[in-house]
Amino acid sequence: MTYKVKINGKEYTLPARTLAVDEQMLEVSELGRRCSSGEISYSESVKRQHAFVNGLAPGAFPSLEETDINELTIAVMNIAAVYTNPSVNAMMNERLELVQRALNSSNAKNGKSDQSAT
């Protein structure tokens, strides 16, 4: 599967979603909680987000001192979305098919068809 993300107007091809990538995403997803609990500092949280993005999309951001934190946060969220969307979409499509089959079955039992009489 190919994963592409746009960061600061430039498109980057991300590596495959491996166990290592999932572990990185899990770590980044827990940064807010860890920062709120005092386990790590806000500065450390931002440093780890920066390393996460530049590790998966090398060169996406300049040095941390020059990086806009909002753009960095958006990039983290976009990367997570790019990696999770295929599985979320597949799951939603599967559930929609189940609902459609149930509706079709119910309509058939009630003598209704999918087509309207004109």
C-alpha positions in Angstrom: 0.0 0.0 0.0 1.2 3.5 -0.7 0.8 6.3 1.8 1.1 9.9 0.8 0.8 13.0 2.9 1.0 16.7 2.1 3.0 18.8 4.5 3.5 22.5 4.0 2.4 22.2 0.4 4.8 19.3 -0.5 3.8 15.7 -0.9 5.8 13.0 0.9 5.6 9.3 0.4 5.5 7.6 3.8 7.0 4.2 4.6 4.7 1.2 4.9 2.6 0.9 8.0 4.7 -1.6 9.9 4.7 -2.5 13.6 7.5 0.0 14.2 5.4 2.8 12.6 2.4 1.8 14.6 4.5 1.9 17.8 5.7 5.4 16.9 2.1 6.5 16.3 1.1 5.1 19.6 3.9 6.9 21.3 3.0 10.2 19.7 -0.7 9.8 20.5 0.2 9.5 24.2 2.3 12.7 24.3 -0.6 14.9 25.3 -1.5 12.7 28.2 2.1 12.3 29.3 2.6 16.1 29.1 -0.6 16.8 31.1 0.4 14.4 33.8 3.9 16.0 34.1 5.6 12.9 33.0 7.3 14.9 30.2 7.6 18.6 29.5 5.8 20.4 26.7 9.1 21.0 25.0 9.9 17.3 25.1 6.5 16.6 23.6 7.1 19.0 20.7 10.6 17.6 20.1 9.2 14.1 19.9 6.5 15.2 17.4 9.1 16.9 15.3 11.3 13.7 15.3 8.2 11.6 14.4 7.3 13.7 11.4 10.8 14.2 10.1 11.5 10.5 10.7 8.6 9.5 8.4 8.8 12.4 6.0 12.5 13.5 6.0 13.0 17.2 5.5 9.3 18.1 6.0 10.3 20.6 8.7 13.4 22.7 9.3 15.1 22.7 12.7 12.7 22.6 15.7 13.5 26.3 16.5 12.2 27.3 13.0 9.2 25.0 13.0 5.7 26.4 13.3 4.1 24.3 16.1 0.6 24.5 14.5 1.9 23.2 11.2 3.8 20.4 13.1 0.6 19.4 15.0 -1.4 19.4 11.7 1.3 17.2 10.1 1.2 14.7 13.0 -2.6 14.5 12.7 -2.5 14.1 8.9 0.1 11.3 9.1 -2.0 9.4 11.6 -5.1 9.9 9.3 -3.2 8.7 6.2 -2.2 5.5 8.0 -5.5 4.8 9.6 -8.0 5.8 6.9 -7.7 2.6 4.8 -8.6 0.3 7.7 -11.3 2.7 8.9 -12.8 2.9 5.4 -12.7 -0.9 5.0 -14.4 -1.4 8.3 -17.1 1.2 7.5 -17.7 -0.3 4.0 -18.1 -3.8 5.6 -20.6 -2.5 8.1 -22.5 -0.6 5.4 -22.8 -3.8 3.4 -24.1 -5.7 6.4 -26.8 -3.0 6.9 -27.7 -3.0 3.2 -28.1 -6.8 3.3 -30.2 -6.6 6.4 -32.4 -3.9 4.8 -32.7 -5.9 1.6 -33.7 -9.0 3.6 -36.2 -7.0 5.6 -37.7 -5.5 2.5 -37.9 -9.0 0.8 -39.8 -10.4 3.9 -42.2 -7.5 3.8 -42.9 -7.8 0.1 -41.2 -4.6 -0.8 -38.6 -4.1 -3.5 -35.7 -1.7 -3.9 -37.5 -0.1 -6.8 -40.3 2.4 -6.5 -43.4 2.0 -8.5 -43.9 4.8 -11.0 
